[in-house]
Amino acid sequence: MITAEHYGPWALIAGGSDGVGAAFAERLAAQGINLLLVARNAQTLEATAEALRADHGVAVRTLALDLAGEDMLERIVAATDDLEIGMLVYNAGAAGGPVALVDQSTVAALTNIRLNVVGQTLLSRHFARGMIARGHGAILLVGSLGAIAGCKNLAVYGGVKSFTQTFAEALWAELSPYGVDVCALMIGRTRTPALERTKLHENTGVPAAEPEDVVDFALANLTEGPVLVPPEHQAGFAAMRAMPRRKAVEVMTRSLEPQTRDLMD
C-alpha cells in the first residue's frame, strides 16, 4: 500500500492538474500524502488543489510553470526547499500533432525533448539524492506505448518516450539497492484532456483507458519496476519488442496511419 509512512509526507506531481496527473493526486491524497502539483495552468491547478484539500484534508501546494522552461529546476527546487519529497511522479509529456521531422519547427521539437527528457532527468537527479539519504522513496515516470517502435510522423515523440523507458530501467538499477522504487508506466490511449486535444484517439476502434484505472494499476505495482505495462497491453508490448525492428516500425506506422494521415490533411 502507498503510505506517507513508507514513502514520506510529500509527493511532487509534475503535470498534476488534470487527467492522469490529477488521478494520481486523488489517490495519493486519499492515503494522507501531501502534494505539490506542478503544471502550466494556474487556474486549473488551484481548482484541483481546492478539491483535494476539501475531500482529503491534506496540504496541497501548487506551482504554475512551464516544465520545458529554462528555469524549471531552479523554481521547483526553491518551491520544495522546506519539503521532504518522498515520491516524484513525472506525468508531463503530451504528443502534439503528427508531423514529419523535416517539417516540424525547431521550437516544437526542442520543447518535446525538454519536457520529456530534460525535465524528468533533472528532477529525478535532484530528488533521488534525498531519497537515497532517507533510504526510501519512489520515482514514477509516465511513458507511452509509443516507445515500442518508431512511427512515421511521430519521430521525436517516439524517441523521447523510448528515453523514458530506458532511463527508468537504468535508474531502477541505480536506486533500488537504496530502497527507492523506480518505474516507467507505459500507458496506451488514456482518456485525458491532452488526448482529446491531439485527436490521436480517433479512427482507432480502440476504447481509451480511464485515468483512474491506469493509476490504480501503477500504484498497486509500484514495487514491480522498472517497467509497468497495463494488463490489456502486455501481450502486444511483448510481441512488438520481440519483432525485428524494421517489422515493428512498419506495424506501428501502419496501425497509426489512419490517425496521422487524417490529422495531417
C-alpha positions in Angstrom: 0.0 0.0 0.0 1.1 3.5 -0.8 1.5 5.4 2.6 3.1 8.5 3.9 4.9 6.4 6.5 6.6 4.4 3.8 7.3 6.9 1.1 7.4 10.2 3.0 4.9 13.0 3.7 5.0 14.8 0.3 4.7 13.8 -3.3 5.5 16.1 -6.3 3.3 15.5 -9.4 4.7 17.2 -12.5 1.7 17.6 -14.8 -0.7 17.3 -11.9 -3.6 19.5 -12.9 -5.8 17.1 -14.8 -6.0 13.7 -16.5 -3.6 11.0 -15.2 -1.8 13.5 -13.0 -5.0 14.6 -11.2 -5.9 10.9 -10.8 -2.5 10.3 -9.1 -3.1 13.3 -6.9 -6.5 12.0 -5.8 -5.2 8.5 -5.0 -2.2 9.8 -3.1 -4.2 12.4 -1.2 -6.6 9.6 -0.1 -3.7 7.9 1.6 -2.8 11.1 3.5 0.1 12.2 1.4 0.6 15.9 0.9 1.0 17.2 -2.6 2.9 19.7 -4.7 1.2 20.0 -8.0 3.1 21.5 -11.0 1.6 22.4 -14.3 1.2 25.5 -16.6 -2.4 26.5 -15.9 -2.6 28.2 -12.5 -6.4 28.2 -12.5 -6.8 24.5 -13.2 -4.1 23.7 -10.7 -5.8 25.6 -7.9 -9.2 24.1 -8.7 -7.7 20.6 -8.4 -5.9 21.6 -5.2 -9.0 23.0 -3.6 -11.0 19.8 -4.3 -8.2 17.7 -2.8 -8.0 19.8 0.3 -11.7 19.6 0.8 -12.0 15.9 0.1 -9.0 14.6 2.0 -7.7 17.2 4.4 -4.1 17.1 3.1 -1.8 20.0 2.4 -1.7 20.9 -1.3 0.6 23.4 -2.8 0.6 24.5 -6.4 3.3 25.8 -8.7 2.4 27.2 -12.1 5.3 26.9 -14.6 6.3 25.5 -17.9 8.2 22.3 -17.3 10.0 22.9 -20.6 11.2 26.3 -19.4 14.9 27.1 -18.8 14.2 28.0 -15.1 12.1 24.8 -14.3 14.6 23.1 -12.0 15.5 26.3 -10.2 11.9 27.1 -9.4 10.9 23.6 -8.3 14.0 23.4 -6.1 13.0 26.7 -4.4 9.4 25.5 -4.0 10.4 22.3 -2.3 13.3 23.6 -0.2 11.2 23.0 3.0 9.6 19.8 1.9 10.5 16.1 2.2 9.6 14.8 -1.2 9.2 11.1 -0.9 7.6 10.5 -4.3 8.2 12.1 -7.7 5.5 11.4 -10.4 6.6 12.9 -13.7 3.5 12.9 -15.8 4.3 15.6 -18.3 4.8 15.0 -22.0 2.0 15.4 -24.5 2.5 14.2 -28.0 1.4 17.2 -30.1 0.2 16.6 -33.6 1.8 14.3 -36.2 4.3 15.9 -38.5 7.4 14.7 -40.4 10.6 15.7 -38.7 11.7 17.9 -41.6 8.5 19.9 -41.3 8.5 20.2 -37.5 9.5 23.5 -36.1 12.7 23.7 -34.1 10.7 25.1 -31.1 8.2 22.2 -31.2 10.9 19.5 -31.4 13.1 21.0 -28.6 10.1 21.6 -26.4 9.2 17.9 -26.7 12.7 16.9 -25.8 13.0 19.3 -22.9 9.6 18.3 -21.5 10.2 14.5 -21.8 13.9 14.1 -21.5 15.5 17.1 -19.8 12.7 17.7 -17.2 12.5 14.1 -15.9 16.2 13.8 -15.9 16.9 16.9 -13.8 14.1 16.3 -11.3 15.0 12.6 -10.9 18.6 13.6 -10.2 17.7 16.2 -7.7 15.1 14.3 -5.7 16.8 10.9 -5.8 19.6 12.3 -3.6 17.2 12.9 -0.7 15.5 9.6 -1.2 18.9 7.8 -1.1 19.8 9.6 2.1 16.5 8.6 3.8 16.6 5.0 2.5 13.2 5.1 0.8 11.2 6.9 -1.9 9.7 6.4 -5.3 10.1 7.9 -8.8 7.4 7.1 -11.3 7.8 8.3 -14.9 4.7 8.2 -17.1 5.8 7.0 -20.5 3.9 5.7 -23.5 3.5 2.6 -25.6 4.7 4.8 -28.4 8.1 3.8 -27.2 7.7 0.3 -28.6 8.8 1.3 -32.1 9.4 4.3 -34.2 6.5 5.6 -36.2 6.3 7.8 -39.3 5.4 11.4 -38.5 6.0 10.8 -34.7 9.7 10.6 -34.7 10.5 12.9 -31.8 7.6 11.7 -29.7 8.6 8.1 -30.1 12.2 8.9 -29.4 11.6 10.7 -26.2 9.2 8.0 -24.9 11.9 5.4 -25.6 14.2 7.5 -23.4 11.7 7.4 -20.6 11.7 3.6 -20.6 15.5 3.1 -20.8 16.1 5.9 -18.3 13.8 4.3 -15.8 15.4 0.9 -16.3 18.8 2.3 -15.5 17.6 4.5 -12.7 15.9 1.4 -11.1 19.2 -0.4 -11.2 21.0 2.5 -9.5 18.4 3.3 -6.9 16.6 0.1 -5.9 19.6 -1.0 -3.7 18.9 2.1 -1.6 15.2 1.3 -1.1 13.9 3.6 -3.8 11.3 2.3 -6.1 11.6 3.3 -9.8 9.3 2.5 -12.7 8.2 3.7 -16.1 4.5 3.4 -16.6 4.0 2.7 -20.3 0.4 3.7 -21.0 -1.7 3.5 -24.2 -4.5 5.7 -25.2 -6.0 7.2 -22.0 -9.0 9.5 -21.7 -7.3 12.7 -20.8 -7.7 16.4 -21.9 -4.3 16.1 -23.7 -5.5 13.2 -25.8 -8.7 15.0 -26.7 -6.7 18.0 -27.9 -4.5 16.0 -30.2 -7.4 13.8 -31.5 -4.9 10.9 -31.7 -7.6 8.7 -30.2 -9.9 9.0 -33.2 -10.3 6.4 -36.0 -8.7 3.6 -33.9 -11.7 1.5 -32.9 -9.9 1.0 -29.6 -11.5 2.5 -26.4 -9.4 4.8 -24.3 -8.5 3.7 -20.8 -9.7 5.6 -17.9 -7.1 7.6 -15.9 -8.2 6.1 -12.6 -7.7 2.6 -13.8 -4.2 3.3 -15.1 -3.2 5.0 -11.9 -4.6 2.2 -9.7 -2.6 -0.3 -11.7 0.6 1.8 -11.3 0.3 2.3 -7.6 -0.6 -1.3 -6.9 2.5 -2.4 -8.8 4.9 0.4 -7.9 7.5 -2.1 -6.4 7.5 -4.2 -9.6 9.6 -1.9 -11.7 11.4 -1.0 -13.8 8.7 -1.1 -16.5 5.0 -1.4 -15.9 2.6 -2.1 -18.8 -1.2 -2.3 -18.1 -2.5 -5.9 -18.4 -4.5 -5.3 -21.6 -1.3 -4.2 -23.4 1.2 -6.7 -22.1 0.9 -9.2 -24.9 1.1 -6.6 -27.6 4.1 -4.9 -25.9 6.0 -8.2 -25.6 5.2 -9.1 -29.2 6.3 -5.8 -30.6 9.5 -5.8 -28.6 10.4 -9.2 -29.9 9.9 -8.3 -33.6 12.7 -7.4 -35.9 13.0 -3.7 -35.7 12.0 -3.0 -39.3 8.9 -5.1 -38.9 8.0 -3.3 -35.7 8.3 0.1 -37.3 6.1 -1.0 -40.2 3.5 -2.4 -37.9 3.5 0.7 -35.7 3.3 3.1 -38.7 0.5 1.1 -40.3 -1.5 0.9 -37.1 -1.4 4.7 -36.6 -1.5 5.7 -40.2 -5.3 6.4 -40.3 -5.0 8.9 -37.5 -1.8 10.6 -38.6 -3.0 10.8 -42.2 -6.3 12.5 -41.3 -4.7 14.9 -38.9 -2.1 16.0 -41.4 -4.5 16.6 -44.2 
